Amino acid sequence: MAFRKAVKGTLIGGGAVATAFGLSQFFEYRKNRARLVYVEAQGELKVPFKDALPTREEQLSTLRNTEEFDVLVVGGGATGSGCALDAVTRNLKTALVERSDFSSGTSSRSTKLIHGGVRYLQKAIMKLDYEQYMMVKEALHERANLLNIAPHLSAPLPIMLPVYKWWQLPYYWAGIKMYDLVAGSQCLKSSYVLSKSKALELFPMLKKDKLVGAIVYYDGQHNDARMNMAITLTAARHGAAIANYTEVVHLLKKPDPKTGQEKVCGAHCRDIITGQEFDIRAKCVINATGPFTDSLRKMDSQKTANICQPSAGVHIVIPGYYSPDNMGLLDPATSDGRVIFFLPWEKMTIAGTTDTPTEVTAHPIPVEDDINFILSEVRNYLSPDVEVRRGDVLAAWSGIRPLVTDPNSKNTQSICRNHIVNISDSGLVTIAGGKWTTYRSMAEETLDAAIKAHKLSAGPSRTVGLMLDGGKDWTPTLYIRLVQDYGLENEVAQHLAATYGGRSFEVAKMAQVTGKRWPIVGKRLVSEFPYIESEVQYAIKEYACTAIDVIARRTRLGFLNVQAADEALPRIVEIMGKELQWTEQKKSVCHLSHGILQYFRIQTDSVEELEAAKKFLHLEMGYKARSEQLSKTTEISLTAQEIARYKKRFYKFDKESRGFITTVDVQQVLEVIQIDENALHEILNEVDLNKNGQVELDEFLQLMSAVQRGQISDSRLAILMKTAEEGLDLRGPVSVDRSGGGV
């Protein structure tokens, strides 16, 4: 009965969509041809800053001293940066300000997919919803464009949909084929059906029981924060004046000479780093602040109604061995009706997302319930042979989606992630809602509306096919030249090519000599990831101002492994301190007192910078959830025999039977191992729950109990102490590097 109902719904819905599809394809073809003819007639755009970008100070000077811009964009996420790029390539004098860092909000915390939305197409078919169908179609067009304009940052990804009931096979197959059909000529690769044996061959971690087959379809995947940066930097190279860490204090207004009505004419801004305040005047102000849309709207008018309903989505990162290198997984119906993706990303595995109503905050925190929900859903699809452990979570984060409110909706899951463009009575242009994938078309629509409302002189959008920063000179074999020309490690060269594209040579030129036979240049920030020190220097050229900017958005280390990011932080802060003159040598004896004051001020700056980055990892990247997981393990679920064995291990270090161990005790036992004292403090601090500088017996037993239950994995202290018990003097030096380092 269910099968007949599903097929009937598919056929009826499919017929309606097919009709709409034919008409929309025709009109889309005509629209695209007209646009391409215009772009070809205009020739190549001028790029004022093709080689070197203006510094942040130069950008701020332009913002302060320009008499009036045509467009001021508030918000440096994907949509805001897209608006700035669209505006500046229409020859409009463009400015952009961002309160935090570019891509610091939702745009860096996505599922990393460039997709049309399979579930939205399902709703469009089942509910005969033409609006949702057109949203999917637009997204699929933008997917193809984004893969084309940033080939170094994006690529097609096959995604498997496992099927465990025979009747679901034709139902899902029809839906996925419709997805291909709507994409038309922009279909990445045709979807296909797999037998059970073939599905297990391609995804061996999959649960075998009751599996009848699978369907594989293709979507795009990208490095979201780096993609956002590419859009932002492309706008800057074309002449847009941009500045991060520059907040809008209030909007500027002046009376319309014809009507006398107050009109928005710019913004009073503050440079958060220096505290300096200044006005930016503009004919048009665009509000592209994502979840903070309503905050800026209320600066315009306190009486305005909210138009956004924020929704939190949590993702987790687990080791790469949980998924094949080039095959994702889609769970189309979780236990509560949500969709979970399970995808390879940056040689790790990303799983998510949740979808729950939330309050707007600049610092969303992943909660333990959401992390465990994702792990539970992952277990449902993986083989019992694969133990899904809480301790294998290397990072976790929460992103806030700026969904457009539907007054008739009961929960955020049913809200269509479409967008709206609104122009207030005072002329403030607001773009809200939408998807990462459709940032470009949203920007085009926003600028079209702004140009019309404010009577700006500009032509049509020119961003279709416009290559983003680093994309033009990229080739799949570019990394080989990096290896051959500079002596970089193969893995590092591949990473640089995939992150910076044609700009990767600039990063390679800045790389320091290692002093080794191989690699010749490129000192890694942390041993198990291909990020190198020269990327920190290059990040500053890309307007990075803090260590958080480097670990979260210029590199993705904080999103991949918080413990590795924490380990790299001191060196990152040291490099940034030198580049940004956080340190300064005393120049003469007569200026000694000033030099001392400057030294201590700078040292304080460095300490504060390090602490701020550690706080970011602790709260926003899942470290807090990890520490809470251990602290809540008050019940020690060990047998008497296990407790006796672990006590014996503990007392090998606590020789005086004081009931606790310190770094001194560990150093005395591990005399043959050269361990940096700071590293040793970090190792003990991971287990020191009450933060009193020592690890008590109860804390150690809690640790071992958590390790056995899979809540904690690869504890460095547990590994060290086990090695000591097995005869350290016979085994030689022992690595204390994390093999996982879960949070």
C-alpha positions as a printed Julia matrix, in Angstrom:
743×3 Matrix{Float64}:
  0.0    0.0     0.0
  2.8    2.36    0.95
  4.6    1.51   -2.3
  1.53   2.25   -4.43
  0.94   5.53   -2.59
  4.56   6.58   -3.04
  4.59   5.71   -6.75
  1.26   7.47   -7.3
  2.52  10.62   -5.56
  5.74  10.47   -7.55
  3.95  10.1   -10.89
  1.43  12.89  -10.25
  4.0   15.24   -8.78
  6.54  14.26  -11.41
  4.16  15.07  -14.25
  3.45  18.53  -12.87
  7.11  19.25  -12.26
  8.07  17.94  -15.71
  5.68  20.46  -17.3
  7.08  23.28  -15.22
 10.56  21.98  -15.95
 10.11  22.26  -19.71
  8.9   25.86  -19.56
 11.52  26.93  -17.04
 14.35  25.34  -19.06
 13.3   27.32  -22.13
 13.12  30.66  -20.3
 16.38  29.95  -18.45
 18.14  29.2   -21.73
 16.96  32.5   -23.23
 18.0   34.4   -20.07
 21.47  32.85  -19.94
 22.13  33.44  -23.63
 21.27  37.14  -23.27
 23.52  37.45  -20.22
 26.48  35.74  -21.91
 26.14  37.94  -25.01
 26.33  41.0   -22.75
 29.41  39.72  -20.87
 31.22  38.85  -24.11
 30.45  42.29  -25.58
 31.9   44.04  -22.52
 35.2   42.13  -22.64
 37.34  41.48  -19.6
 36.86  43.54  -16.45
 39.64  45.77  -15.18
 41.32  44.51  -12.01
 43.05  47.42  -10.2
 44.74  45.18   -7.61
 45.61  42.14   -9.68
 48.92  41.51   -7.9
 49.1   43.03   -4.42
 46.04  43.77   -2.31
 45.76  47.03   -0.37
 46.58  46.59    3.32
 43.83  46.79    5.92
 45.07  50.26    6.93
 44.87  51.41    3.31
 41.35  50.0     3.01
 40.26  51.84    6.16
 41.79  55.04    4.83
 39.73  54.65    1.65
 36.58  54.06    3.69
 37.24  57.17    5.83
 38.27  59.53    3.06
 35.92  58.67    0.18
 33.3   61.42   -0.11
 30.49  59.03   -1.04
 30.19  55.42   -2.18
 27.47  54.16   -4.46
 26.93  51.06   -2.31
 27.85  50.19    1.29
 27.4   46.51    2.15
 27.13  45.57    5.82
 28.15  41.94    6.41
 31.12  39.94    5.15
 29.6   36.5     4.82
 28.99  34.78    1.49
 25.95  36.91    0.62
 27.47  40.22    1.69
 30.74  39.52   -0.12
 28.73  38.41   -3.15
 26.84  41.72   -3.09
 30.12  43.65   -2.94
 31.53  41.68   -5.88
 28.38  42.1    -7.92
 28.33  45.85   -7.24
 31.99  46.57   -7.95
 31.92  44.61  -11.22
 29.02  46.81  -12.34
 31.41  49.78  -11.91
 29.69  50.96   -8.74
 31.9   52.54   -6.08
 31.62  49.86   -3.42
 32.4   49.52    0.3
 31.96  46.58    2.67
 32.3   46.39    6.46
 32.15  43.33    8.7
 31.85  43.46   12.5
 33.99  40.37   13.02
 36.11  38.53   10.45
 35.01  37.69    6.92
 33.1   34.38    6.99
 33.2   34.26   10.78
 29.52  33.4    11.07
 27.26  30.95    9.29
 29.27  30.95    6.06
 32.17  29.04    7.66
 29.96  26.58    9.58
 28.01  24.88    6.82
 27.83  21.22    5.72
 30.4   22.14    3.02
 28.0   21.14    0.22
 27.19  23.06   -2.95
 23.8   21.58   -3.68
 20.34  22.15   -5.03
 18.58  20.44   -2.14
 17.24  16.94   -2.73
 14.76  17.26    0.12
 13.41  20.55   -1.25
 12.77  18.89   -4.59
 10.91  16.09   -2.78
  8.68  18.7    -1.11
  8.17  20.47   -4.44
  6.99  17.25   -6.07
  4.83  15.94   -3.25
  3.2   19.32   -2.53
  3.19  20.58   -6.15
  5.11  23.62   -4.89
  6.39  25.58   -7.9
  8.3   28.06   -5.73
 10.37  25.31   -4.12
 10.95  23.73   -7.51
 12.34  27.0    -8.87
 14.52  27.38   -5.78
 16.06  23.95   -6.46
 16.51  24.78  -10.13
 18.21  28.08   -9.33
 20.49  26.36   -6.82
 21.5   23.71   -9.36
 22.4   26.43  -11.86
 24.47  28.21   -9.2
 26.08  24.91   -8.22
 27.44  24.52  -11.74
 28.66  28.12  -11.84
 30.42  27.89   -8.47
 32.22  24.68   -9.42
 33.38  26.45  -12.57
 34.59  29.75  -11.07
 36.48  28.21   -8.12
 37.75  24.82   -9.3
 40.54  24.77   -6.7
 38.09  25.07   -3.8
 35.3   22.84   -5.05
 34.65  19.51   -6.76
 31.8   17.09   -7.51
 31.18  14.53   -4.75
 29.28  11.25   -5.16
 26.77  10.72   -2.33
 25.3    7.32   -1.55
 21.72   6.86   -0.43
 21.5    3.34    1.09
 18.18   1.55    0.68
 16.93  -1.0     3.22
 13.42  -1.68    1.87
 12.66  -2.92   -1.64
  9.76  -0.54   -2.2
 12.02   2.46   -1.48
 14.33   1.65   -4.36
 12.02   2.85   -7.22
 10.74   5.71   -5.07
 14.19   7.13   -4.31
 15.43   6.35   -7.83
 12.59   8.4    -9.36
 13.32  11.32   -7.03
 17.05  11.31   -7.71
 16.52  11.03  -11.46
 14.21  14.03  -11.24
 17.08  15.86   -9.51
 19.3   15.06  -12.52
 16.54  16.13  -14.88
 16.03  19.52  -13.22
 19.8   20.16  -13.45
 19.54  19.54  -17.21
 22.77  20.2   -19.08
 24.36  21.26  -15.78
 23.99  17.81  -14.24
 27.42  16.96  -12.79
 27.21  13.22  -13.44
 24.26  10.92  -13.91
 22.98   9.11  -10.83
 22.97   5.3   -10.78
 21.74   2.29   -8.81
 24.07  -0.12   -7.0
 23.53  -3.7    -5.92
 24.13  -4.61   -2.29
 27.56  -6.09   -3.0
 28.69  -3.11   -5.08
 27.45  -0.66   -2.44
 29.47  -2.47    0.23
 32.5   -2.51   -2.03
 32.38   1.29   -2.41
 31.33   1.96    1.21
 32.64  -1.0     3.26
 31.7    0.65    6.6
 27.99   0.45    5.67
 25.62  -1.72    7.71
 25.01  -4.95    5.75
 21.9   -6.2     7.56
 18.74  -5.8     5.41
 20.58  -3.67    2.83
 18.97  -4.19   -0.6
 21.02  -1.72   -2.63
 21.91   1.95   -2.94
 21.55   4.97   -5.2
 24.47   7.3    -5.89
 23.97  10.88   -7.04
 26.33  13.85   -7.38
 26.49  17.22   -5.68
 29.31  19.68   -5.13
 31.57  20.09   -2.1
 33.74  23.06   -1.14
 35.88  24.64    1.54
 33.24  27.13    2.68
 35.35  29.67    4.61
 38.03  29.73    1.91
 35.31  30.12   -0.74
 33.92  33.1     1.17
 37.44  34.56    1.36
 37.88  34.05   -2.39
 34.69  36.04   -3.07
 35.75  38.79   -0.67
 39.3   39.05   -2.04
 38.0   39.07   -5.62
 35.81  42.06   -4.73
 38.84  43.79   -3.17
 40.99  43.12   -6.25
 38.31  44.7    -8.43
 38.41  47.85   -6.3
 35.91  47.39   -3.47
 37.01  49.0    -0.18
 36.58  46.28    2.45
 37.35  46.07    6.17
 36.81  43.38    8.76
 36.52  44.13   12.49
 34.61  47.28   11.58
 31.16  47.54   13.13
 28.22  49.76   12.33
 27.42  51.88   15.4
 24.36  53.52   13.85
 22.97  54.36   10.42
 23.3   57.84    8.95
 20.18  59.53    7.63
 19.27  62.75    5.85
 15.93  64.19    4.67
 14.88  63.58    1.09
 14.86  67.0    -0.64
 11.6   66.17   -2.44
  9.54  64.43    0.25
 11.32  65.45    3.46
 11.34  61.81    4.56
 14.45  60.53    6.36
 16.59  58.37    4.08
 19.55  56.14    4.95
 22.72  57.7     3.54
 25.52  55.67    5.15
 26.75  54.39    8.5
 28.78  55.58   11.47
 31.4   52.87   12.02
 34.01  51.87   14.57
 37.31  50.1    13.91
 37.16  47.5    16.69
 40.93  47.04   16.73
 41.88  50.71   17.2
 38.61  52.11   18.53
 38.61  54.86   15.88
 35.17  55.96   14.69
 34.27  57.44   11.31
 31.42  57.93    8.86
 30.98  56.06    5.58
 28.57  57.83    3.27
 26.78  55.91    0.53
 23.84  56.34   -1.82
 22.64  52.86   -0.89
 23.17  50.67    2.2
 22.68  46.89    1.89
 21.97  44.83    4.99
 23.51  41.37    4.47
 24.14  40.43    8.09
 22.66  36.92    8.11
 21.26  36.01   11.54
 21.74  39.63   12.65
 19.47  40.98    9.9
 16.84  42.23   12.32
 19.42  44.04   14.49
 20.41  46.31   11.61
 16.79  46.71   10.52
 15.95  47.97   14.02
 18.76  50.53   13.73
 16.74  51.83   10.81
 13.4   51.68   12.62
 12.66  50.26   16.08
  9.1   49.5    14.99
 10.11  47.1    12.22
  8.99  43.48   12.6
 11.44  40.59   12.68
 11.75  38.7     9.4
 14.3   36.04   10.4
 13.9   32.95   12.5
 17.32  31.55   13.47
 17.98  27.83   13.44
 21.07  26.12   14.87
 22.84  23.36   12.97
 25.54  21.31   14.71
 28.24  19.37   12.85
 30.94  17.06   14.14
 34.27  15.96   12.67
 35.53  12.42   13.21
 38.58  10.58   11.8
 38.77   9.93    8.08
 38.61   6.15    8.49
 34.87   6.41    9.17
 34.14   7.03    5.47
 35.69   6.3     2.07
 37.95   9.02    0.64
 35.54   9.96   -2.14
 32.02   8.87   -1.23
 29.5   10.59    1.01
 26.38   9.18    2.64
 22.88  10.63    3.0
 20.44   9.54    5.69
 17.16  10.84    4.22
 15.0   10.14    7.27
 16.52  10.24   10.74
 14.68   9.2    13.87
 13.14  12.69   14.17
 12.62  13.31   10.45
 15.74  15.35    9.78
 18.42  14.72    7.16
 21.97  13.73    8.12
 24.96  13.94    5.77
 28.09  11.87    6.38
 30.85  13.22    4.15
 34.61  13.02    3.58
 36.15  16.48    3.98
 39.79  17.56    4.2
 40.8   13.91    4.84
 38.42  13.75    7.81
 34.74  12.84    8.04
 32.09  15.46    8.7
 28.61  14.52    9.99
 25.57  16.75   10.44
 23.4   18.58   10.74
 20.81  19.23   13.4
 18.1   21.82   12.9
 16.7   23.42   16.06
 15.31  26.89   16.88
 17.85  29.06   18.7
 18.65  32.55   19.91
 20.9   34.75   17.8
 24.45  34.9    19.14
 27.85  35.73   17.65
 29.35  32.72   19.44
 27.13  29.63   19.05
 28.21  26.63   21.11
 27.66  22.96   20.17
 25.83  21.08   22.91
 26.36  17.51   24.0
 22.8   16.39   23.15
 23.24  17.39   19.5
 26.64  15.72   19.28
 25.23  12.48   20.67
 22.19  12.69   18.36
 24.47  12.81   15.32
 26.6    9.93   16.63
 23.46   7.89   17.27
 22.21   8.42   13.72
 25.63   7.55   12.29
 25.6    4.26   14.24
 22.32   3.32   12.56
 24.0    3.24    9.14
 27.43   1.87    9.93
 28.44  -1.76   10.4
 28.47  -3.09   13.99
 32.16  -3.81   13.36
 32.76  -0.04   13.34
 32.57   1.24   16.92
 31.33   4.84   16.78
 32.96   6.4    19.83
 32.19   9.73   21.48
 35.91  10.11   22.02
 36.55  10.13   18.27
 34.88  13.52   17.86
 37.8   15.75   16.9
 35.83  18.99   16.61
 32.23  20.14   16.8
 30.6   23.42   15.91
 27.23  25.11   15.66
 26.15  27.47   12.89
 23.06  29.69   12.86
 21.01  29.62    9.67
 19.13  32.86    8.93
 15.88  31.24    7.81
 13.05  33.43    6.56
 10.11  33.25    8.93
  6.94  31.62    7.7
  4.08  32.69   10.02
  2.2   29.47    9.26
  5.15  27.23   10.16
  5.16  25.13   13.34
  8.89  24.46   13.38
 12.02  25.48   11.52
 12.37  22.18    9.66
  9.39  23.04    7.46
 10.63  26.53    6.65
 11.73  26.86    3.03
 15.27  28.17    2.93
 14.36  30.75    0.31
 15.37  34.39    0.44
 13.66  37.77    0.37
 14.84  41.22   -0.7
 13.2   44.03    1.24
 13.54  47.81    0.9
 12.44  49.88    3.89
 10.73  53.27    3.72
 14.09  54.9     4.43
 15.79  52.98    1.59
 17.68  50.32    3.57
 18.01  47.26    1.31
 17.87  43.94    3.17
 18.73  40.52    1.78
 17.73  37.7     4.15
 17.46  33.92    4.08
 18.68  31.8     1.21
 21.38  29.14    0.85
 25.17  29.21    0.57
 24.92  27.8    -2.94
 22.73  30.64   -4.21
 24.78  33.53   -2.8
 25.58  34.86   -6.31
 22.02  34.95   -7.63
 20.86  36.44   -4.32
 23.48  39.17   -4.69
 22.42  39.82   -8.28
 18.76  40.14   -7.28
 19.68  42.42   -4.38
 21.75  44.75   -6.57
 19.05  44.83   -9.24
 16.56  45.97   -6.56
 19.02  48.47   -5.05
 19.88  50.01   -8.43
 16.21  50.42   -9.27
 15.21  51.85   -5.88
 18.12  54.29   -5.62
 18.35  55.11   -9.32
 22.02  54.1    -9.58
 23.73  54.06  -12.96
 24.84  50.47  -13.6
 24.43  47.66  -16.11
 23.42  44.02  -15.6
 25.29  41.63  -13.33
 28.59  40.27  -14.64
 29.39  37.61  -12.06
 28.27  34.51  -13.97
 31.5   32.85  -15.04
 33.67  35.42  -13.26
 36.64  33.49  -11.85
 37.26  33.87   -8.14
 40.63  34.64   -6.59
 43.09  31.82   -7.31
 40.84  29.97   -9.71
 42.06  31.32  -13.04
 45.58  29.84  -12.97
 44.7   26.6   -11.18
 45.15  23.21  -12.85
 44.8   19.71  -11.36
 48.58  19.24  -11.69
 49.62  22.62  -10.28
 50.85  20.98   -7.06
 53.56  19.12   -9.02
 55.15  22.45   -9.97
 55.13  23.45   -6.3
 56.99  20.26   -5.39
 59.48  20.61   -8.23
 60.09  24.37   -8.01
 60.16  24.85   -4.25
 60.87  21.46   -2.67
 57.59  21.21   -0.75
 56.2   17.93    0.56
 53.7   16.36   -1.81
 50.87  16.57    0.76
 51.66  20.21    1.56
 51.82  21.11   -2.14
 48.44  19.49   -2.79
 46.96  21.37    0.15
 48.33  24.74   -1.01
 47.08  24.21   -4.57
 43.62  23.22   -3.29
 43.45  26.2    -0.92
 45.03  29.11   -2.81
 44.9   27.92   -6.42
 47.09  30.08   -8.6
 48.05  32.17   -5.55
 49.76  29.15   -3.94
 53.11  30.19   -5.44
 52.99  33.35   -3.31
 52.63  31.21   -0.19
 55.42  28.87   -1.32
 57.8   31.81   -1.88
 57.3   32.86    1.73
 58.0   29.36    3.11
 61.07  28.99    5.31
 63.88  26.51    4.78
 63.43  23.45    6.99
 67.1   22.59    7.36
 66.32  19.01    6.35
 67.23  17.06    3.25
 63.5   16.9     2.46
 61.3   18.84    2.36
 63.51  21.78    1.51
 60.96  24.42    2.54
 57.66  24.43    4.41
 57.72  24.03    8.2
 54.46  22.5     9.4
 52.47  24.15   12.17
 51.53  20.72   13.5
 52.87  17.37   12.37
 49.7   15.61   11.25
 48.25  18.42    9.08
 49.73  20.03    5.93
 49.4   23.62    7.15
 52.74  25.46    7.09
 54.09  28.55    8.84
 54.15  30.74    5.74
 50.35  30.44    5.57
 50.18  32.49    8.77
 52.22  35.24    7.12
 50.06  35.07    3.99
 46.9   35.12    6.11
 47.81  38.63    7.27
 47.89  39.74    3.62
 44.35  38.3     3.47
 43.34  40.62    6.34
 43.68  38.12    9.21
 43.93  40.15   12.43
 43.74  37.46   15.13
 44.94  33.92   15.74
 41.3   32.8    15.52
 41.15  34.13   11.96
 44.08  31.86   11.09
 42.97  28.61   12.78
 39.31  28.93   11.79
 39.1   30.64    8.39
 42.46  31.13    6.63
 43.33  27.55    7.56
 40.68  25.1     8.8
 42.73  23.54   11.59
 40.29  24.54   14.34
 37.42  22.89   12.46
 39.37  19.68   11.88
 41.04  18.96   15.22
 40.83  21.3    18.2
 43.72  19.72   20.05
 45.99  20.1    17.03
 44.86  23.73   16.69
 45.56  24.3    20.38
 49.04  22.86   19.92
 49.75  25.16   16.95
 48.5   28.34   18.64
 51.7   29.48   20.4
 53.67  29.4    17.13
 50.83  31.12   15.24
 50.69  33.91   17.83
 54.48  34.24   17.68
 54.49  34.62   13.88
 51.58  37.06   13.89
 53.21  39.07   16.67
 56.28  39.63   14.55
 54.33  40.42   11.37
 51.86  42.76   13.09
 54.55  44.26   15.34
 53.06  42.89   18.52
 56.76  42.7    19.59
 59.22  45.56   19.27
 62.84  45.82   20.39
 63.92  48.71   22.57
 65.78  51.08   20.28
 68.0   53.02   22.72
 68.85  53.46   26.38
 67.21  56.89   26.5
 63.9   55.27   25.54
 64.31  52.39   27.99
 61.27  53.17   30.13
 59.05  53.53   27.07
 60.51  50.31   25.68
 59.76  48.42   28.88
 56.19  49.69   28.93
 55.81  48.82   25.25
 57.31  45.36   25.88
 54.89  44.57   28.69
 51.93  45.97   26.73
 52.82  43.8    23.75
 53.41  40.76   25.9
 49.96  41.33   27.4
 48.52  41.6    23.88
 50.11  38.27   22.93
 48.87  36.56   26.09
 45.35  37.93   25.53
 45.45  36.81   21.9
 46.46  33.3    22.92
 43.78  33.13   25.61
 41.08  34.4    23.23
 41.96  31.7    20.69
 41.96  29.0    23.38
 38.55  30.23   24.55
 37.26  30.01   20.98
 38.42  26.38   20.71
 37.02  25.59   24.15
 33.54  27.02   23.59
 32.83  27.16   19.85
 34.84  24.21   18.49
 33.76  21.56   20.99
 36.57  21.46   23.55
 34.07  22.39   26.28
 31.8   19.49   25.36
 34.78  17.16   25.66
 35.81  18.4    29.1
 32.21  18.23   30.32
 32.01  14.68   29.01
 34.9   13.66   31.25
 33.81  15.7    34.27
 30.36  14.13   34.15
 31.93  10.67   34.27
 31.57  10.57   38.04
 30.65   6.9    38.02
 33.71   4.73   37.51
 32.4    1.71   35.58
 35.41  -0.56   36.03
 35.64  -4.05   37.49
 37.61  -4.61   40.7
 40.32  -6.32   38.66
 40.56  -3.35   36.27
 40.69  -0.88   39.15
 43.53  -2.83   40.74
 45.45  -2.86   37.44
 45.02   0.88   36.88
 45.94   1.67   40.5
 49.17  -0.27   40.01
 49.86   1.79   36.9
 49.08   5.05   38.73
 51.39   4.25   41.67
 54.33   3.7    39.33
 54.21   7.49   39.04
 52.9    8.31   42.53
 55.79   6.6    44.33
 55.08   8.35   47.65
 51.41   7.26   47.61
 50.11  10.81   47.96
 47.05  10.06   45.84
 48.0   12.43   43.02
 50.71  12.99   40.41
 52.28  16.15   39.0
 54.52  17.0    36.06
 57.55  16.39   38.32
 56.41  12.8    39.0
 55.95  12.14   35.31
 59.34  13.6    34.42
 61.09  11.45   37.04
 59.59   8.24   35.66
 60.11   9.2    32.03
 63.73  10.3    32.34
 64.69   8.65   29.05
 62.09  10.65   27.14
 62.66  14.27   26.24
 59.27  15.92   26.67
 58.8   19.67   26.49
 57.63  20.94   29.88
 54.8   22.96   28.34
 53.61  19.9    26.45
 53.69  17.9    29.68
 51.57  20.52   31.44
 49.07  20.31   28.58
 48.94  16.51   28.81
 48.13  16.58   32.53
 45.72  19.5    32.12
 43.58  17.38   29.77
 42.8   15.09   32.74
 43.0   17.57   35.63
 39.26  18.1    36.08
 39.37  20.42   39.1
 42.31  22.37   37.62
 44.48  22.22   40.74
 47.67  21.37   38.86
 47.68  17.68   39.7
 45.91  14.49   38.63
 44.3   12.58   41.49
 43.71   8.83   41.52
 39.95   9.3    41.08
 40.54  11.53   38.03
 42.84   8.91   36.51
 40.3    6.13   37.11
 37.58   8.3    35.57
 39.84   8.78   32.55
 40.47   5.06   32.12
 36.76   4.31   32.53
 35.92   6.88   29.85
 38.6    5.45   27.56
 37.16   1.94   27.92
 33.64   3.17   27.13
 34.85   5.07   24.04
 33.95   8.5    25.44
 37.6    9.54   25.31
 40.07   8.25   22.74
 43.84   8.43   22.43
 44.53  10.19   25.74
 48.19  11.08   25.75
 48.48  10.59   29.52
 46.87   7.14   29.32
 49.26   6.15   26.52
 52.32   7.36   28.44
 51.4    5.59   31.65
 50.57   2.35   29.88
 53.94   2.45   28.15
 55.7    2.96   31.49
 53.98  -0.08   32.93
 55.09  -2.25   30.0
 58.74  -1.44   30.57
 59.64   2.02   29.33
 63.39   1.49   29.56
 63.25  -1.35   27.03
 60.98   0.4    24.53
 62.95   3.59   23.87
 61.48   6.99   23.03
 57.7    7.16   22.89
 55.7    9.64   20.83
 53.16  11.66   22.74
 51.47  12.97   19.59
 47.75  12.39   19.37
 46.58   9.78   16.92
 43.09  11.16   17.29
 42.82  13.69   20.08
 39.06  13.65   20.38
 36.91  16.35   21.91
